[in-house]
Amino acid sequence: MDESTITPVELSRELGMDRKGRQIRGFLRNPADGGGPFEGHEIGTEWHLTREQADRIRKHFRKE
């Protein structure tokens, strides 16, 4: 993994959410924030989020 990326599990722990990143992975598959789909992921592989993608997720989950 590249040091400039973060996984849904790491981001979930940062946000104090479930330890396996289920909510974040669900959002990645079906984003409900109007920002369009998340690009650059192949089905069946682990997510590695860019800084911009992680910031978008942080913004979505911190407002709830």
DSSP file (Angstrom, degrees, kcal/mol; ACC not computed):
  #  RESIDUE AA STRUCTURE BP1 BP2  ACC     N-H-->O    O-->H-N    N-H-->O    O-->H-N    TCO  KAPPA ALPHA  PHI   PSI    X-CA   Y-CA   Z-CA
    1    1 A M              0   0    0      0, 0.0     2,-0.2     0, 0.0     6,-0.0   0.000 360.0 360.0 360.0 140.2    0.0    0.0    0.0
    2    2 A D    >   -     0   0    0      1,-0.1     3,-1.7     4,-0.0     0, 0.0  -0.508 360.0-127.8 -73.8 141.4    1.2    3.5   -0.8
    3    3 A E  T 3  S+     0   0    0      1,-0.3    -1,-0.1    -2,-0.2     0, 0.0   0.700 107.2  62.4 -65.3 -18.1    1.8    5.8    2.2
    4    4 A S  T 3  S+     0   0    0      2,-0.0    47,-0.4    46,-0.0    -1,-0.3   0.371  97.3  71.8 -90.3   6.7   -0.5    8.4    0.6
    5    5 A T    <   -     0   0    0     -3,-1.7     2,-0.3    45,-0.1    45,-0.2  -0.763  62.4-157.1-116.9 166.3   -3.5    6.2    0.7
    6    6 A I  B     -A   49   0A   0     43,-1.6    43,-3.1    -2,-0.3    -4,-0.0  -0.988  15.2-129.2-139.8 146.0   -5.8    4.9    3.5
    7    7 A T     >  -     0   0    0     -2,-0.3     4,-2.4    41,-0.2     5,-0.2  -0.550  27.9-111.5 -91.1 161.2   -8.0    1.8    3.7
    8    8 A P  H  > S+     0   0    0      0, 0.0     4,-2.6     0, 0.0     5,-0.2   0.857 119.0  54.9 -58.2 -34.7  -11.7    1.9    4.7
    9    9 A V  H  > S+     0   0    0      2,-0.2     4,-2.2     1,-0.2    12,-0.2   0.940 109.4  45.6 -64.6 -46.8  -10.7    0.0    7.9
   10   10 A E  H  > S+     0   0    0      1,-0.2     4,-2.1     2,-0.2    -1,-0.2   0.912 115.4  47.0 -62.1 -42.7   -8.1    2.6    8.9
   11   11 A L  H  X S+     0   0    0     -4,-2.4     4,-2.0     2,-0.2    -1,-0.2   0.888 109.5  54.1 -67.3 -39.4  -10.5    5.5    8.1
   12   12 A S  H  <>S+     0   0    0     -4,-2.6     5,-3.0    -5,-0.2     4,-0.4   0.912 109.5  47.5 -60.9 -43.6  -13.3    3.8   10.0
   13   13 A R  H ><5S+     0   0    0     -4,-2.2     3,-1.0     1,-0.2    -1,-0.2   0.900 109.3  54.2 -64.5 -40.5  -11.1    3.5   13.1
   14   14 A E  H 3<5S+     0   0    0     -4,-2.1    -1,-0.2     1,-0.3    -2,-0.2   0.887 111.5  45.2 -59.0 -39.4  -10.0    7.2   12.7
   15   15 A L  T 3<5S-     0   0    0     -4,-2.0    -1,-0.3    -5,-0.1    -2,-0.2   0.451 115.5-114.7 -86.6  -0.9  -13.7    8.2   12.7
   16   16 A G  T < 5S+     0   0    0     -3,-1.0    -3,-0.2    -4,-0.4    -2,-0.1   0.815  72.9 130.4  73.3  30.4  -14.6    6.0   15.7
   17   17 A M      < -     0   0    0     -5,-3.0    -1,-0.2     1,-0.3    -5,-0.0  -0.215  67.2 -38.9-101.4-166.6  -16.9    3.8   13.6
   18   18 A D    >   -     0   0    0      1,-0.1     3,-1.2    -2,-0.1    -1,-0.3  -0.238  57.0-124.1 -58.1 145.9  -17.1    0.0   13.2
   19   19 A R  T 3  S+     0   0    0      1,-0.3    -6,-0.2     2,-0.1    -1,-0.1   0.621 104.7  54.0 -71.6 -14.4  -13.7   -1.7   13.2
   20   20 A K  T 3  S-     0   0    0     -8,-0.1    -1,-0.3    -7,-0.0   -11,-0.2   0.466 104.4-121.2-101.6  -1.6  -14.1   -3.5    9.9
   21   21 A G    <>  +     0   0    0     -3,-1.2     4,-2.6   -12,-0.2     5,-0.2   0.712  61.6 144.8  75.0  20.8  -15.0   -0.4    7.8
   22   22 A R  H  >  +     0   0    0      1,-0.2     4,-2.4     2,-0.2     5,-0.2   0.910  69.9  48.7 -60.8 -45.2  -18.4   -1.8    6.7
   23   23 A Q  H  > S+     0   0    0      1,-0.2     4,-2.0     2,-0.2    -1,-0.2   0.909 113.5  47.3 -63.0 -41.0  -20.2    1.5    6.7
   24   24 A I  H  > S+     0   0    0      2,-0.2     4,-2.5     1,-0.2    -2,-0.2   0.921 111.1  50.0 -67.9 -43.4  -17.5    3.2    4.7
   25   25 A R  H  X S+     0   0    0     -4,-2.6     4,-1.9     1,-0.2    -1,-0.2   0.888 109.8  52.5 -63.0 -37.1  -17.3    0.3    2.2
   26   26 A G  H  X S+     0   0    0     -4,-2.4     4,-1.8    -5,-0.2    -1,-0.2   0.911 109.9  48.1 -62.2 -42.0  -21.1    0.5    1.8
   27   27 A F  H  < S+     0   0    0     -4,-2.0    -2,-0.2     1,-0.2    -1,-0.2   0.884 108.3  55.0 -65.3 -38.6  -20.8    4.3    1.1
   28   28 A L  H  < S+     0   0    0     -4,-2.5    10,-0.6     1,-0.2    -1,-0.2   0.881 111.4  44.6 -61.9 -37.8  -18.0    3.6   -1.4
   29   29 A R  H  < S+     0   0    0     -4,-1.9    -1,-0.2     1,-0.2    -2,-0.2   0.830 133.2  17.7 -74.3 -32.5  -20.3    1.2   -3.3
   30   30 A N  S  < S-     0   0    0     -4,-1.8    -1,-0.2    -5,-0.2    -2,-0.2  -0.578  79.4-163.2-141.8  72.9  -23.3    3.5   -3.2
   31   31 A P        -     0   0    0      0, 0.0     3,-0.3     0, 0.0     5,-0.2  -0.383   7.1-172.9 -66.2 131.1  -22.4    7.1   -2.3
   32   32 A A        +     0   0    0      1,-0.2    -5,-0.0    -2,-0.1     0, 0.0  -0.005  63.3  87.7-112.1  27.4  -25.3    9.2   -1.2
   33   33 A D  S    S-     0   0    0      3,-0.2    -1,-0.2     0, 0.0     0, 0.0   0.387  98.9-111.9-108.3   3.9  -23.7   12.6   -1.0
   34   34 A G  S    S+     0   0    0     -3,-0.3    -2,-0.1     1,-0.1     0, 0.0   0.509  86.8 114.9  81.6   3.8  -24.2   13.7   -4.6
   35   35 A G  S    S-     0   0    0      1,-0.2    -3,-0.1    21,-0.0    -1,-0.1   0.404  75.3-120.7 -89.0   2.8  -20.5   13.5   -5.4
   36   36 A G        -     0   0    0     -5,-0.2    -1,-0.2     2,-0.1    -3,-0.2  -0.135  48.8 -34.0  82.4 176.0  -20.8   10.7   -8.0
   37   37 A P        -     0   0    0      0, 0.0     2,-0.5     0, 0.0    -8,-0.1  -0.241  59.1-110.8 -71.8 157.4  -19.1    7.3   -7.9
   38   38 A F        -     0   0    0    -10,-0.6     3,-0.3     2,-0.0     2,-0.2  -0.779  39.0-151.5 -86.1 127.7  -15.7    6.5   -6.5
   39   39 A E        +     0   0    0     -2,-0.5    -1,-0.0     1,-0.2     0, 0.0  -0.518  61.5  46.8 -97.4 163.4  -13.3    5.6   -9.3
   40   40 A G  S    S+     0   0    0      1,-0.2     2,-0.4    -2,-0.2    -1,-0.2   0.723  75.2 119.8  85.6  23.8  -10.2    3.5   -9.5
   41   41 A H        -     0   0    0     -3,-0.3     2,-0.5     6,-0.1    -1,-0.2  -0.980  47.9-150.6-125.1 132.5  -11.4    0.3   -7.7
   42   42 A E    >   -     0   0    0     -2,-0.4     3,-1.8     4,-0.2     0, 0.0  -0.851  33.5-105.7 -98.3 133.6  -11.6   -3.2   -9.1
   43   43 A I  T 3  S+     0   0    0     -2,-0.5     3,-0.1     1,-0.3    -1,-0.0  -0.292 105.7  25.8 -56.9 135.4  -14.2   -5.5   -7.7
   44   44 A G  T 3  S+     0   0    0      1,-0.3     2,-0.3    -3,-0.0    -1,-0.3   0.429 102.6 100.8  89.7   0.5  -12.7   -8.1   -5.3
   45   45 A T  S <  S-     0   0    0     -3,-1.8    -1,-0.3     1,-0.0     2,-0.1  -0.788  80.5 -93.5-113.9 161.2   -9.7   -6.0   -4.4
   46   46 A E        -     0   0    0     -2,-0.3     2,-0.3    -3,-0.1    -4,-0.2  -0.458  41.4-114.3 -72.0 141.7   -9.0   -4.0   -1.3
   47   47 A W        -     0   0    0     -2,-0.1     2,-0.4    -6,-0.1    -1,-0.1  -0.568  27.5-173.1 -73.7 137.1   -9.9   -0.3   -1.4
   48   48 A H        -     0   0    0     -2,-0.3     2,-0.3   -41,-0.1   -41,-0.2  -0.923  17.5-153.6-129.8 105.7   -7.0    2.2   -1.2
   49   49 A L  B     -A    6   0A   0    -43,-3.1   -43,-1.6    -2,-0.4     2,-0.1  -0.579   6.6-131.9 -88.9 138.8   -8.4    5.7   -0.9
   50   50 A T     >  -     0   0    0     -2,-0.3     4,-2.7   -45,-0.2     5,-0.2  -0.301  34.1-101.2 -74.7 168.7   -6.6    8.8   -2.0
   51   51 A R  H  > S+     0   0    0    -47,-0.4     4,-2.4     1,-0.2     5,-0.2   0.903 124.6  50.7 -58.1 -42.2   -6.4   11.8    0.3
   52   52 A E  H  > S+     0   0    0      2,-0.2     4,-1.9     1,-0.2    -1,-0.2   0.908 111.1  47.2 -65.2 -42.4   -9.3   13.5   -1.7
   53   53 A Q  H  > S+     0   0    0      2,-0.2     4,-2.0     1,-0.2    -2,-0.2   0.924 112.6  49.8 -64.6 -43.8  -11.5   10.4   -1.4
   54   54 A A  H  X S+     0   0    0     -4,-2.7     4,-2.8     1,-0.2    -2,-0.2   0.892 109.3  51.7 -63.0 -40.1  -10.8   10.1    2.3
   55   55 A D  H  X S+     0   0    0     -4,-2.4     4,-2.4    -5,-0.2    -1,-0.2   0.893 108.0  52.0 -63.7 -39.2  -11.6   13.7    2.9
   56   56 A R  H  X S+     0   0    0     -4,-1.9     4,-1.9     2,-0.2    -1,-0.2   0.905 112.1  46.2 -62.7 -41.4  -14.9   13.3    1.1
   57   57 A I  H  X S+     0   0    0     -4,-2.0     4,-2.6     2,-0.2     5,-0.3   0.912 110.9  52.2 -68.3 -43.2  -15.8   10.3    3.3
   58   58 A R  H  X S+     0   0    0     -4,-2.8     4,-2.3     1,-0.2     5,-0.2   0.931 109.8  49.7 -57.3 -46.0  -14.7   12.2    6.4
   59   59 A K  H  X S+     0   0    0     -4,-2.4     4,-1.0     1,-0.2    -1,-0.2   0.907 111.8  48.4 -60.8 -42.8  -17.0   15.1    5.5
   60   60 A H  H  < S+     0   0    0     -4,-1.9     4,-0.4     1,-0.2     3,-0.3   0.936 117.2  39.2 -64.2 -47.9  -19.9   12.8    4.9
   61   61 A F  H  < S+     0   0    0     -4,-2.6     3,-0.4     1,-0.2    -1,-0.2   0.742 110.5  57.8 -81.5 -22.8  -19.7   10.8    8.1
   62   62 A R  H  < S+     0   0    0     -4,-2.3    -1,-0.2    -5,-0.3    -2,-0.2   0.737 100.3  58.4 -77.6 -21.4  -18.8   13.7   10.4
   63   63 A K     <        0   0    0     -4,-1.0    -1,-0.2    -3,-0.3    -2,-0.2   0.660 360.0 360.0 -81.9 -14.3  -21.9   15.7    9.5
   64   64 A E              0   0    0     -3,-0.4    -1,-0.2    -4,-0.4    -2,-0.1   0.484 360.0 360.0 -76.2 360.0  -24.2   12.9   10.7
